[in-house]
Amino acid sequence: MQMKKDVHLSGKDLLGMVQVGPGDFGECAVIAGTSERRDAILKNLKNVIKNFSFMEYSFSTGYLDDIKVTVGNGGRFSADSAITSEVICSGGVKYVIRAGSCGAMDEKIQVGDIILVDGVIRGEGVTPYYVKDDFKTVPDNNVLAQLQKTAKQLGVTTHTGPVWTTDALLRETREIVEAKRKQGAIAVDMVSSALLTIAQLNNVKAGSILVVSDNLITGEMGFINPKYYDGENQIIKIALETVKALVKK
């Protein structure tokens, strides 16, 4: 006997499981990795209503001025980020901005610096189930351009370039890192590939803005560096101001 359905569990099925209906999500979504960053983003919204809590993930929707925005901690890794990305894309969101963190792969990029992703080197295990090897995972051009414009308007210096996404945090070896640098990667994260790929497949306009937490080349660890926390505040402000600009266009 074969499976009765083409896909055992879909994004729409998940929406029903968490009891999210049409119009519950906003036009835009800002997706953080950590619950702390999610809560920091939510402080900028008014009339916030929780959409759902599932396992350790919680999504809420409120208003940024008069713009309806959904905010959630969408996962730290490719697998959980793919699940929440499916939920968001199935829920009618038009724009998604990932506000995350990354490790720099250039000695000139400092802890607390801001990275704008303009392409992805897919090195995780999720997206091969969605797309072929030659698929080009990229952000939406308009979202990326607006992130760049907003950062400039706010006086924030950014680095724009490809990011390598991997599942294997403890296998960022010299051999692998140098190979990815030769492919153009300026940073590494564990989410952008899954989120941007799934957004592309669902015709959702998405972008990724990341703050540098450490540097793989110099060995610097900056997870408790004040510059890192300053950078987190900057990516939140850039993301929210970008949301305003995108909706008003």
N, C-alpha and C positions, 0 to 999 in steps of 0.2 A: 504493500500500500504506500503511495506517495503522499507527501505533504498536501494538505487540503488547500493551503494558501501559498502564494509565491514567496511571501515574507512572513515569518512567524509573528514578529512584533515590529510595528512601524512607528514612525514619529507621531502619526495621528492616534494610534492606539495608546501611546504613552500619554498624550494630551488627555484622552478620556480617562485614563487611570488616575491622573492627578487632578481631574475635574476642572480643566481649563476649557472655557468655551469661546466661541467667536467673539472678538472684540475685547477680550480680557487683557491681552497684551497691548502694549503701545505700538506706535508706528516704528519707534526706534528701541533698540536694546543695547545696553552697555553691560558687557559680561566680564566679570573679574574672576580671578582664580581663587582667591581667599575670601572667607567670610568677612574678615576685617576690612578688606578693600571694598567689598560689596556694601557693607554698612556705612563706610565713609562716603561712598557715592550716594547712597540713599538719603543722607543728611541734607543733600542739596535739593531734594524733591519735596513737594507738598501733597497732602491728601493721599498718603501711601496706603495701599491695600495689598496684603500678601496674596499672591496667586496660588502658591503651593509650597510645601516642604516635603521633600522626598529623600529619604536617607539623610545625608549631610548637606543636601542642596536646597536652597531656598530662593524663590524668585518673588519679587514684589513689583507693583506698578504704581507710579505716582505722576506728578506733573512738574515739569521744569518750565516755569512760566506757564504757558498754555499748551505745552507739548506733552503728550502722554508718552512716558518712557518706562520701559521695563528693565529692571536691574537684578542680576543674580550672580551667585558664585558658580560659574559654569564648569568648574573642573580644573584640576591641576595638571592632568595628564591627558594623553590623546584619547584613551578609551572613554573616560567619563566625560570629557569635553565633547566627544562625538555624540554621546547620548543627549546631553543638554542642548547641543546645537541642532539636533534633529527636532527636539521639542520646540525650540524657539522658531525655527524655520517653518515648522508645521503650524505654528500659532498665528501666522499672518504678519509677522514683523517684516518691515521693508528694509531697514538698515540695522546692521549689527557692528558694534565697535568692541573689539577685544582690548581690555585694559589690563595688561599683564606684566610679567617680568622676564628677564632673559640674562644669559651670560654673554659677555662681549667676547669676540674672537679677533680683536684688533687691539694691540697694546696702546693705541692712542685713544681708545674709547674708555672713559672713566666710569667708576661706580656712580650711579645717580644720573648718568646721561640718558637721553631718550632716543629710542630706536623706532623708526617708522618702517614697517615691513612693505617692501615693494615686490616681493616674490618669495617662494618657499622651496627649499630643498627638502623633499619629503623623505624622512628616515624613520618614521614610526610604523607600527604594524596595523593601523586601522584603515588608512586610506586605500591600500591595495585591494580591499574588499569593495571599494566604491569605484575606483578609476584604474585605468591602465598606467603602466610605467611612464609613458610619454605625455601624460596629462600635465598641463602647466597650472599649478596652483598659484593664483595671484589675487591681490585685493582688488576691489572695485576702484577703477581709476578716479572717479569723482570723490569717493570717500577718502582715498589717499591724498588727493590734491587738496581737499578741504582740511584734512589733518595738518598738512604742511602749512597751509595758509594760516590756520588758526594758531599754530605754534609760533609762527613768525610774528603775527599780530600781538601775541602775548610776550614776545621777547625771549622765547625759549629756543635755544639751539638744539637741533636734532641731527641724527644720522639716519640716512635712508639707504636701505639695501636689503639683500636677500637674507632670510633667516633659515637656519637648518633646524628642523624639528625632529627630536629623537625621543624614544621611550626609555633608553638605557642611560639613566643619569650617571651610573657608576662605571660606564664604559666610554666615557668621553676621553679616549686615549690620544696620545700625541699623533699616532698614525692616522686615526680617523679624523681628528680635528684638522690636521694639516690638509688632508684630502678634501674636506668640506670647504676649507678656506680657499683652496685652488678653484673650487667651483663657484666662489664668490661670496660665501657666507660671511657676514660681519657679526653675527650673533647666533646663539642657540636657545631654543625654548622647547616646551613639551606640548604645546597646544595649537599654535597658529595653523599648522598643516591641516589638522582635523576640522577646525572651525571654518577656515577659509574654503577648503574643498567642499564641505557640505553646503556652505552658503552658495558657492558657485553653482552647484548642481540643483539648488532650489531657487535660483534666480533672486537671491537675497543679496543686497549690496553690503559688502563687509570690508572692514579694515582692521588692522592690528597695530596698537601702539604699546611699546614696552619700555620699562625702566630697567636699567642695568643693575643687577644685584651682585655680580662677580665678574671676574675676567679670567678666561681659560688660558690666556697667553702669559700673563704676568703672575697668575696664581692668586691674585687679590680676592679676598672674600669680604663682601660689604653688606651682608645681611643685617647688621646692626649699626651700619654707618649712617649718621644723620643725613648725608647726601642722598642715600637711597630713599629715605623717608620723604625728603624734599622732592625727589623725583616722582615718587608715588603721588604726591599731591599735584604735581605738574601734569601727569598723564590724566588724572581725573578731571582737572580743569580743562585741559585740551579736548578730551573726549566729550564733555558736556557742552562746551562752546561749539564744537563741531556738530553735535546733534542739532543745536539751534540753527546753525547755518544751513545744514542739509534740508531741514524741514521747511525753512523759509524760502528756499530756492523755487 
